[in-house]
Amino acid sequence: MRKSGLITESRKNVLLMLCIFVLAGAFASVAGIIGGVKAMVDMTLWLLPSSLILVGIFMAACLVSLSVGTSCGTIAALTPIAVGMAPATGYSVPLLTGVVVGGAFFGDNLSFISDTTIAATRSLGCRMKDKFIANLWIALPAALICLALYATLLSRAGGVGADVVFHTRRFLLTMPYLFILAAALCGMNVLVLLALALVLSGAIGLSIGYDVPFLLKNAWHGVLGMGQLIVVTIVAAVVIEVVRHLGWLQRVMDFVGRKVKSPRAAELAMAALVSVADILTANNTIAILSVGPLCKELTEHYGMSKLRAASILDTFSCVAQGFLPYGAQLLIAAGLAHISPFDIIPNLHYPMVLGVVALCYILLRKKVSVSL
C-alpha cells in the first residue's frame, strides 16, 4: 500500500509540473508580447538603484515562494522579469536566474503550504508551526548571508546602472505581474494564479489593440516553447518509476541504516539518505516520503528531536534538488531564460550557502530532548 501511495503521489506531482509548464509558457509569451515584461523591468529599475537589484529580486522570490508554497510557481512567475533586467543592469542572465531560483527554494523549504513541509512533518509526526521555527535556524542565516553577498560583493561585480524613465501610463502593462505577486502573497494555488494571470494579460492585450487570434497564437507558441521541457519531464518520470521498481533506493536506505551508531551520525545519515533519494527521483517531496519512515525510526531509537529531523529532511532535499539539472526547478528556469541548466548551477548561491549552514547545524549539534 505504501509503495502504491508513493507512485500515486509521484504521478500527481508530474501532472502538476506539466500543467505549470503549459500555463507558465502561455503566460510568459502573452505577457511578453503585450510589453508587460519591459514595463515591469522599467518600473523596477525606476524604483531601485542598480546596487539593490539583486537584493530586491532575491527578497521578492523569498517572499513569493514563502506565500505560495512552491518553488516551481515562483520561478515561473519571476524568471521572465529577472531575465528582462539583464540588458539594462549589466548582470548576466544566469546570475539573475540563479538569484530567483535560490529565493524560490527559501520559501519552498519553509512555507506552511509547501509539499516538502507537509511531507516532512507528516513523516516525522510533528507540527508544521514548530518545524517552521526550528527550520528558521537553518534557512534564515543562509538567506542573510546571501543578502549580504548580493548587497556588497556581487553588486560591485555587475550592474552598470540604468537611467530609466517610467511613464505611469505603462502601469497597466505591469498588472499581470503585480497580480501574481499579490495573489502569491495571499496563498493562491499556483495553477489558479497562472491561469488568472494569463486571462488578465489577454484582457489587457485586447484593451490596447491586439486581437484574439493574435493573442491565442502567441499563447500557443509559448506552450510549444515548453515542449522539450515537457518531454524531458515525462521521460524522467518513467526513469523514476523504474528506479523505484528495481528497489535501488530501498537498498541504499537499508545499507545506511546499518551503519548509524550515534545521534550525529543518524542526522548525517538522514541528510545523505534524502539527498540520494532526491537525486534518484528528481522530486524532493517524493524523496522525503521515501526515506521518512526510516528517519522516524532513527529519531525514536536515539531519542532525537523530530523537529530537527524534519528540518534536516526538508533542507537537504531542497539543497539536492537545487543542483539537479534535470530537476523541475532548473528546467523551468532554463526554459524561460533560454539558457542551459548548467549555466544556472554556478550561480545558485543560496542552495550552496544553505547546504553549508545545514551541515554546520548537524556537526555542531547539542544533546536535545526527545520532546522537542
C-alpha positions as CSV (number, residue, x, y, z in Angstrom):
1,M,0.0,0.0,0.0
2,R,2.8,2.4,0.9
3,K,4.5,1.8,-2.5
4,S,1.3,2.3,-4.3
5,G,0.7,5.6,-2.4
6,L,4.2,6.9,-3.4
7,I,3.5,6.1,-7.1
8,T,0.2,7.9,-7.0
9,E,1.9,10.9,-5.3
10,S,4.6,10.8,-7.9
11,R,2.1,10.8,-10.8
12,K,0.2,13.7,-9.2
13,N,3.4,15.8,-9.0
14,V,4.3,15.0,-12.6
15,L,0.9,16.1,-13.8
16,L,1.1,19.3,-11.6
17,M,4.5,20.1,-13.1
18,L,3.2,19.6,-16.7
19,C,0.3,21.9,-16.0
20,I,2.6,24.6,-14.6
21,F,4.8,24.2,-17.7
22,V,1.9,24.8,-20.0
23,L,0.4,27.8,-18.1
24,A,3.8,29.3,-17.5
25,G,4.8,29.1,-21.1
26,A,1.5,30.6,-22.3
27,F,1.5,33.4,-19.7
28,A,5.2,34.4,-20.3
29,S,4.5,34.6,-24.1
30,V,1.3,36.7,-23.9
31,A,2.6,39.0,-21.1
32,G,5.8,39.5,-23.1
33,I,4.2,40.2,-26.4
34,I,2.0,43.0,-25.0
35,G,5.0,44.6,-23.4
36,G,4.5,43.5,-19.8
37,V,8.0,42.3,-19.1
38,K,9.6,45.5,-20.5
39,A,7.2,47.7,-18.4
40,M,7.9,45.6,-15.3
41,V,11.6,45.8,-15.8
42,D,11.5,49.6,-16.3
43,M,9.3,50.1,-13.2
44,T,11.7,48.0,-11.1
45,L,14.8,49.9,-12.4
46,W,12.9,53.2,-11.8
47,L,12.2,52.2,-8.2
48,L,15.5,50.5,-7.2
49,P,19.1,51.6,-7.6
50,S,21.2,49.1,-9.6
51,S,23.2,48.2,-6.5
52,L,20.0,46.7,-4.9
53,I,18.6,44.9,-7.9
54,L,19.9,41.5,-6.8
55,V,18.7,42.1,-3.3
56,G,15.3,43.1,-4.5
57,I,14.9,40.1,-6.8
58,F,16.1,37.6,-4.1
59,M,13.7,39.1,-1.4
60,A,10.8,39.0,-3.9
61,A,11.5,35.4,-4.7
62,C,11.8,34.5,-1.0
63,L,8.5,36.3,-0.1
64,V,6.5,34.9,-3.0
65,S,7.7,31.3,-2.5
66,L,7.0,31.5,1.2
67,S,3.5,32.6,0.5
68,V,2.6,30.4,-2.4
69,G,4.5,27.3,-1.2
70,T,6.0,26.2,-4.5
71,S,9.4,26.9,-5.9
72,C,8.2,26.0,-9.4
73,G,5.4,28.6,-9.4
74,T,7.8,31.3,-8.1
75,I,10.4,30.6,-10.7
76,A,7.7,30.6,-13.5
77,A,6.4,34.0,-12.3
78,L,9.6,35.8,-11.6
79,T,12.2,34.5,-14.1
80,P,10.9,36.5,-17.1
81,I,11.1,39.7,-15.0
82,A,14.6,38.9,-13.8
83,V,15.8,38.0,-17.3
84,G,14.3,41.1,-18.8
85,M,16.5,43.2,-16.4
86,A,19.8,41.7,-17.8
87,P,20.4,44.2,-20.7
88,A,19.6,47.3,-18.6
89,T,21.5,46.3,-15.4
90,G,24.6,44.6,-16.8
91,Y,24.1,41.5,-14.8
92,S,24.2,38.2,-16.6
93,V,21.1,36.1,-17.3
94,P,22.4,33.1,-15.5
95,L,23.2,35.2,-12.4
96,L,19.7,36.8,-12.3
97,T,18.1,33.4,-12.9
98,G,20.1,31.8,-10.1
99,V,19.0,34.5,-7.7
100,V,15.4,33.8,-8.5
101,V,15.9,30.0,-8.1
102,G,17.7,30.5,-4.8
103,G,15.0,32.7,-3.3
104,A,12.3,30.2,-4.6
105,F,14.0,27.4,-2.6
106,F,14.0,29.5,0.6
107,G,10.2,29.6,0.7
108,D,9.8,26.1,-0.6
109,N,11.8,25.0,2.5
110,L,9.8,27.0,5.0
111,S,6.2,27.6,3.7
112,F,3.3,26.1,5.6
113,I,1.7,25.0,2.4
114,S,4.8,23.6,0.7
115,D,4.6,19.9,-0.3
116,T,8.0,19.3,1.3
117,T,7.0,20.9,4.6
118,I,3.8,18.8,4.7
119,A,5.7,15.6,3.7
120,A,8.5,16.2,6.3
121,T,6.1,16.9,9.2
122,R,3.8,14.1,8.4
123,S,6.7,11.6,8.0
124,L,8.2,12.6,11.4
125,G,5.0,13.3,13.2
126,C,5.5,16.9,14.3
127,R,3.6,20.2,13.9
128,M,4.3,22.5,10.9
129,K,4.4,25.6,13.1
130,D,7.1,24.0,15.3
131,K,9.0,22.8,12.3
132,F,8.9,26.3,10.8
133,I,10.5,27.8,13.9
134,A,13.2,25.1,14.1
135,N,13.9,25.3,10.3
136,L,14.5,29.1,10.6
137,W,17.7,28.4,12.4
138,I,19.0,26.9,9.2
139,A,17.3,28.9,6.4
140,L,17.4,32.4,7.9
141,P,21.2,32.6,8.4
142,A,21.7,31.3,4.9
143,A,19.3,33.9,3.5
144,L,21.0,36.7,5.4
145,I,24.4,35.7,4.1
146,C,23.1,35.7,0.6
147,L,21.6,39.2,1.0
148,A,24.9,40.5,2.3
149,L,26.6,38.9,-0.7
150,Y,24.2,40.4,-3.2
151,A,24.3,43.8,-1.5
152,T,28.1,44.0,-1.5
153,L,30.4,41.7,-3.5
154,L,28.2,40.9,-6.5
155,S,26.7,44.4,-6.8
156,R,30.2,45.7,-7.4
157,A,31.0,43.0,-9.9
158,G,27.9,43.6,-12.1
159,G,25.3,46.3,-12.5
160,V,26.2,49.2,-14.7
161,G,23.1,51.2,-13.7
162,A,20.3,52.4,-15.8
163,D,18.7,55.8,-16.4
164,V,15.1,54.8,-16.8
165,V,12.1,57.0,-17.1
166,F,8.9,55.1,-16.2
167,H,5.7,56.6,-17.6
168,T,2.7,55.9,-15.4
169,R,0.5,55.2,-18.4
170,R,2.5,52.0,-18.8
171,F,1.5,50.8,-15.3
172,L,-1.4,48.9,-16.9
173,L,1.1,46.6,-18.6
174,T,2.6,45.6,-15.2
175,M,-0.7,44.5,-13.8
176,P,-0.3,40.7,-14.6
177,Y,2.9,40.5,-12.7
178,L,1.7,42.7,-9.8
179,F,-1.3,40.4,-9.7
180,I,0.9,37.4,-9.4
181,L,2.9,38.9,-6.6
182,A,-0.3,39.9,-4.7
183,A,-2.1,36.6,-5.3
184,A,1.0,34.7,-4.3
185,L,1.2,36.6,-1.0
186,C,-2.4,35.6,-0.4
187,G,-1.5,32.0,-0.8
188,M,-3.5,31.4,-4.1
189,N,-3.0,28.0,-5.8
190,V,-0.2,28.3,-8.4
191,L,-2.4,26.8,-11.2
192,V,-5.2,29.2,-10.5
193,L,-2.7,32.1,-10.1
194,L,-1.1,31.4,-13.5
195,A,-4.4,30.8,-15.2
196,L,-5.9,34.1,-14.0
197,A,-2.7,36.0,-14.8
198,L,-2.9,34.6,-18.4
199,V,-6.6,35.8,-18.7
200,L,-5.6,39.2,-17.3
201,S,-2.7,39.5,-19.8
202,G,-5.1,38.7,-22.6
203,A,-7.7,41.2,-21.4
204,I,-5.0,43.9,-21.3
205,G,-3.8,42.9,-24.7
206,L,-7.3,43.4,-26.1
207,S,-7.7,46.7,-24.4
208,I,-4.6,48.1,-26.1
209,G,-5.5,46.9,-29.6
210,Y,-4.4,43.3,-30.0
211,D,-7.0,40.8,-31.4
212,V,-7.9,37.4,-30.0
213,P,-6.3,35.3,-32.8
214,F,-3.0,37.1,-32.3
215,L,-3.0,36.5,-28.5
216,L,-4.1,32.9,-28.9
217,K,-1.3,32.3,-31.4
218,N,1.3,33.7,-29.1
219,A,-0.1,31.7,-26.1
220,W,0.2,28.5,-28.2
221,H,3.8,29.5,-29.2
222,G,4.6,29.8,-25.5
223,V,3.2,26.3,-24.8
224,L,5.2,24.9,-27.8
225,G,8.3,26.6,-26.3
226,M,7.9,24.3,-23.3
227,G,7.6,21.2,-25.5
228,Q,11.2,20.0,-24.9
229,L,10.8,20.6,-21.2
230,I,7.6,18.5,-21.1
231,V,9.2,15.6,-22.9
232,V,12.2,15.6,-20.5
233,T,9.8,15.6,-17.5
234,I,7.8,12.7,-18.8
235,V,11.0,10.7,-19.6
236,A,12.4,11.5,-16.1
237,A,9.1,10.3,-14.5
238,V,9.4,7.0,-16.3
239,V,13.0,6.6,-15.2
240,I,12.0,7.4,-11.6
241,E,9.4,4.6,-11.6
242,V,11.9,2.1,-13.0
243,V,14.4,3.1,-10.2
244,R,11.7,2.6,-7.6
245,H,10.6,-0.7,-9.1
246,L,14.1,-2.1,-9.1
247,G,14.4,-1.3,-5.4
248,W,17.7,0.6,-5.6
249,L,16.6,3.3,-3.2
250,Q,15.5,0.8,-0.6
251,R,18.9,-0.9,-0.8
252,V,20.7,2.4,-0.1
253,M,18.3,3.0,2.8
254,D,19.0,-0.4,4.4
255,F,22.8,0.0,4.0
256,V,22.9,3.4,5.6
257,G,20.6,2.3,8.4
258,R,23.0,-0.5,9.4
259,K,26.0,2.0,9.6
260,V,24.4,4.5,12.0
261,K,26.0,4.4,15.5
262,S,25.2,7.8,17.1
263,P,22.7,10.7,17.0
264,R,25.0,12.9,15.0
265,A,25.7,10.0,12.6
266,A,21.9,9.5,12.4
267,E,21.4,13.1,11.3
268,L,24.2,12.9,8.8
269,A,22.6,9.7,7.5
270,M,19.2,11.4,7.2
271,A,20.9,14.2,5.1
272,A,22.6,11.6,2.9
273,L,19.5,9.5,2.5
274,V,17.2,12.3,1.4
275,S,19.9,13.7,-0.9
276,V,20.4,10.3,-2.6
277,A,16.7,9.8,-2.8
278,D,16.2,13.2,-4.4
279,I,19.0,12.5,-7.0
280,L,17.3,9.3,-7.9
281,T,13.7,10.6,-8.0
282,A,14.3,14.3,-9.0
283,N,11.5,15.2,-6.7
284,N,12.2,16.5,-3.2
285,T,8.7,15.7,-1.9
286,I,8.9,12.1,-3.1
287,A,12.4,11.8,-1.6
288,I,11.2,12.9,1.8
289,L,8.2,10.5,1.7
290,S,10.6,7.7,0.6
291,V,13.1,8.0,3.5
292,G,10.7,9.4,6.1
293,P,9.8,6.1,7.8
294,L,13.4,5.1,8.3
295,C,14.3,8.6,9.6
296,K,11.5,8.4,12.1
297,E,12.8,5.1,13.3
298,L,16.2,6.6,13.8
299,T,14.8,9.5,15.9
300,E,12.9,7.1,18.1
301,H,15.9,4.8,18.5
302,Y,18.3,7.6,19.6
303,G,15.8,9.8,21.4
304,M,16.4,12.6,18.9
305,S,14.4,15.7,18.1
306,K,11.7,15.1,15.5
307,L,11.7,18.8,14.6
308,R,15.4,18.7,13.8
309,A,14.9,15.6,11.8
310,A,12.1,17.2,9.8
311,S,14.1,20.3,9.2
312,I,17.1,18.3,8.0
313,L,15.0,16.2,5.6
314,D,13.3,19.3,4.2
315,T,16.5,21.4,3.9
316,F,18.8,18.8,2.3
317,S,16.1,17.7,-0.1
318,C,15.9,21.3,-1.3
319,V,19.7,21.6,-1.4
320,A,20.0,18.4,-3.6
321,Q,17.0,19.4,-5.8
322,G,18.6,22.8,-6.4
323,F,21.6,21.4,-8.2
324,L,19.8,18.8,-10.3
325,P,20.0,19.9,-14.0
326,Y,17.1,17.5,-14.7
327,G,15.0,18.8,-11.8
328,A,11.8,20.7,-12.4
329,Q,13.0,24.0,-10.9
330,L,16.1,24.3,-13.1
331,L,14.3,23.0,-16.2
332,I,11.6,25.7,-15.8
333,A,14.1,28.4,-15.1
334,A,16.3,27.4,-18.0
335,G,13.4,27.1,-20.4
336,L,12.1,30.6,-19.5
337,A,15.6,32.2,-19.6
338,H,16.6,30.3,-22.8
339,I,19.8,29.0,-21.3
340,S,21.2,25.6,-20.1
341,P,20.5,24.4,-16.6
342,F,24.3,24.0,-16.3
343,D,24.7,27.8,-16.8
344,I,22.5,28.4,-13.7
345,I,24.1,26.0,-11.3
346,P,27.3,28.1,-10.6
347,N,25.0,31.0,-9.7
348,L,22.9,29.1,-7.1
349,H,24.4,30.9,-4.1
350,Y,21.6,30.3,-1.7
351,P,21.5,26.5,-2.1
352,M,25.3,26.5,-1.7
353,V,25.2,28.5,1.5
354,L,22.1,26.6,2.8
355,G,24.0,23.3,2.4
356,V,27.0,24.6,4.4
357,V,24.8,26.1,7.1
358,A,22.7,22.9,7.4
359,L,25.9,20.8,7.6
360,C,27.2,23.0,10.4
361,Y,23.8,22.7,12.1
362,I,24.4,18.9,12.3
363,L,28.1,18.9,13.1
364,L,27.7,21.4,15.9
365,R,24.6,19.7,17.4
366,K,23.9,19.6,21.1
367,K,22.1,17.0,23.0
368,V,18.4,17.7,22.8
369,S,15.3,16.4,24.4
370,V,13.1,13.9,22.6
371,S,10.1,16.1,23.4
372,L,11.4,18.9,21.1
